[in-house]
Amino acid sequence: MTKEEAINFLKENIQAQNLIKHSLAVGAIMKSLAERFGENSEKWETCGLLHDIDYEKTKNEPEKHSLVGAEMLKEKGLDEEIVEAVKAHNEIHKIKPETLMAKALYVCDPLSGLIVAATLVLPSRKLKDLTVQNVLNRFKENSFARGANREIIKKCQDYLNLSLEEFIEIALKAMQGIAEELGL
């Protein structure tokens, strides 16, 4: 599946613009992580783009989120590694991410939300003005962006062998690279 096909499939299934932007952000972070680890960046980006493909279908049944999505991706013929990563990214299932791709998706999903929230409290509301230090400061504020699970984000150290600072830097640069698409 090409990036264009993935985005079209995403837009066929997701109407909420913020969720589409979230998916674009996670796709960009996954692509950057793949490049960092010498993995297939197109495959990883597709995984990030489509990780929440079922969100609107399952929003009232969080216990089904990611399971329905994994099934949708399997039916579309996507690679089993992507299917498994999508299935494991919802912590409610307690499925341990096994592959590097699955681990990356698991930790970058909540980080993308923290970065967006940290951007929106800046006077400019622009990603270009956000720094790694801004994000680290917000990371330490437990009352800030409560939905961004810090315990999951911190797993970047074990799962990806990246310090929190390195992980934030990779994610921030990836999102800054698509700031216009994100409207930030």
C-alpha positions as CSV (number, residue, x, y, z in Angstrom):
1,M,0.0,0.0,0.0
2,T,1.4,3.4,-1.0
3,K,1.3,6.4,1.3
4,E,-1.4,7.9,-0.9
5,E,-3.5,4.7,-0.7
6,A,-3.0,4.6,3.1
7,I,-4.2,8.2,3.4
8,N,-7.2,7.6,1.2
9,F,-8.1,4.5,3.3
10,L,-7.7,6.5,6.4
11,K,-10.0,9.3,5.2
12,E,-12.6,6.7,4.1
13,N,-12.8,5.5,7.7
14,I,-12.0,8.6,9.8
15,Q,-13.9,11.8,9.5
16,A,-12.5,13.7,12.5
17,Q,-9.8,16.1,11.2
18,N,-7.9,15.9,14.5
19,L,-7.7,12.2,14.3
20,I,-6.5,12.3,10.8
21,K,-3.8,14.8,11.9
22,H,-2.9,12.5,14.8
23,S,-2.5,9.6,12.3
24,L,-0.3,11.8,10.0
25,A,1.8,12.7,13.0
26,V,2.3,9.1,14.2
27,G,3.1,8.1,10.6
28,A,5.8,10.8,10.4
29,I,7.3,9.7,13.7
30,M,7.3,6.1,12.7
31,K,9.0,6.9,9.4
32,S,11.7,8.8,11.2
33,L,12.2,6.0,13.7
34,A,12.4,3.5,10.8
35,E,15.1,5.6,9.2
36,R,17.0,5.8,12.5
37,F,16.9,2.0,12.9
38,G,17.6,1.2,9.2
39,E,14.1,-0.3,8.8
40,N,11.6,0.0,5.9
41,S,10.4,3.6,6.4
42,E,7.4,3.2,4.0
43,K,6.1,0.2,5.9
44,W,6.6,1.9,9.3
45,E,4.9,5.1,8.1
46,T,1.9,3.1,6.8
47,C,1.7,1.4,10.2
48,G,1.6,4.8,11.9
49,L,-0.9,6.3,9.4
50,L,-3.3,3.4,9.9
51,H,-2.9,2.5,13.6
52,D,-6.3,4.1,14.6
53,I,-8.2,3.2,11.4
54,D,-11.0,1.7,13.5
55,Y,-11.2,4.5,16.1
56,E,-14.5,6.0,15.0
57,K,-16.1,2.5,14.6
58,T,-15.0,1.5,18.2
59,K,-15.0,4.8,20.1
60,N,-17.8,3.6,22.3
61,E,-16.2,0.2,22.8
62,P,-12.5,0.9,23.7
63,E,-12.0,-2.8,24.3
64,K,-12.5,-3.4,20.6
65,H,-10.2,-0.6,19.4
66,S,-7.2,-1.9,17.5
67,L,-8.6,-5.4,17.3
68,V,-11.2,-4.3,14.7
69,G,-8.5,-2.1,13.1
70,A,-6.0,-5.0,12.8
71,E,-8.8,-7.1,11.2
72,M,-9.5,-4.3,8.7
73,L,-5.8,-4.1,7.8
74,K,-5.5,-7.9,7.5
75,E,-8.5,-7.9,5.1
76,K,-6.7,-5.2,3.0
77,G,-3.7,-7.5,2.7
78,L,-1.3,-5.5,4.8
79,D,1.8,-7.1,6.2
80,E,1.3,-9.2,9.3
81,E,3.9,-7.1,11.2
82,I,1.8,-4.0,10.7
83,V,-1.4,-5.9,11.7
84,E,0.3,-7.1,14.9
85,A,1.7,-3.7,15.8
86,V,-1.7,-2.1,15.4
87,K,-3.3,-4.8,17.6
88,A,-0.7,-4.3,20.3
89,H,-0.7,-0.5,20.4
90,N,-3.9,-0.3,22.5
91,E,-2.7,-1.0,26.1
92,I,-6.1,-2.1,27.2
93,H,-5.4,-5.5,25.6
94,K,-2.2,-6.0,27.4
95,I,-0.6,-7.5,24.3
96,K,3.1,-7.1,24.7
97,P,4.6,-5.4,21.6
98,E,7.2,-7.9,20.2
99,T,8.7,-6.4,17.1
100,L,10.7,-3.2,16.9
101,M,7.9,-1.7,14.8
102,A,5.2,-2.6,17.4
103,K,7.4,-1.2,20.2
104,A,7.9,2.0,18.3
105,L,4.2,2.4,17.6
106,Y,3.3,1.7,21.2
107,V,5.6,4.5,22.5
108,C,5.2,7.1,19.8
109,D,1.3,7.1,19.8
110,P,1.0,9.0,23.2
111,L,4.1,11.1,22.5
112,S,2.5,12.6,19.5
113,G,-0.4,13.9,21.6
114,L,2.0,15.4,24.2
115,I,3.8,17.2,21.5
116,V,0.6,18.6,20.1
117,A,-0.6,19.7,23.5
118,A,2.8,21.4,24.2
119,T,2.5,23.2,20.9
120,L,-1.0,24.5,21.6
121,V,0.0,26.3,24.8
122,L,2.8,28.2,23.1
123,P,1.9,31.8,22.3
124,S,2.5,31.1,18.5
125,R,0.8,27.7,18.6
126,K,3.5,26.6,16.1
127,L,5.5,23.4,16.1
128,K,8.5,25.3,14.7
129,D,8.7,27.2,18.0
130,L,8.5,24.1,20.2
131,T,11.8,22.7,21.6
132,V,12.8,19.4,23.1
133,Q,13.2,21.2,26.4
134,N,9.6,22.5,26.2
135,V,8.3,19.0,25.7
136,L,10.5,17.6,28.5
137,N,9.2,20.3,30.9
138,R,5.6,19.4,30.0
139,F,6.4,15.7,30.3
140,K,7.2,16.3,34.0
141,E,3.8,18.1,34.6
142,N,1.5,15.1,35.3
143,S,-1.6,17.4,35.2
144,F,-0.7,18.5,31.6
145,A,-2.1,16.4,28.7
146,R,-3.2,13.6,31.0
147,G,-4.1,11.4,28.1
148,A,-0.4,11.2,27.1
149,N,0.7,8.2,29.2
150,R,4.1,9.0,30.5
151,E,4.8,5.4,31.6
152,I,4.3,4.2,28.0
153,I,6.4,7.1,26.5
154,K,9.3,6.3,28.9
155,K,9.4,2.7,27.6
156,C,11.4,4.3,24.7
157,Q,14.4,3.5,26.8
158,D,13.8,-0.2,27.0
159,Y,11.9,-0.7,23.8
160,L,14.0,1.4,21.4
161,N,17.2,2.0,23.4
162,L,16.7,5.7,23.1
163,S,16.8,8.2,25.9
164,L,13.7,10.2,26.5
165,E,15.4,13.3,25.1
166,E,16.5,11.5,21.9
167,F,13.1,10.0,21.4
168,I,11.4,13.4,21.8
169,E,13.9,15.0,19.5
170,I,13.2,12.5,16.7
171,A,9.5,12.8,17.1
172,L,9.5,16.6,17.3
173,K,11.6,16.9,14.1
174,A,9.3,14.4,12.3
175,M,6.3,16.4,13.3
176,Q,7.9,19.8,12.5
177,G,8.6,18.3,9.0
178,I,4.8,18.0,8.4
179,A,3.7,21.0,10.4
180,E,1.7,22.5,7.6
181,E,-0.3,19.3,7.1
182,L,-0.9,19.2,10.9
183,G,-2.0,22.9,10.9
184,L,0.6,23.6,13.5
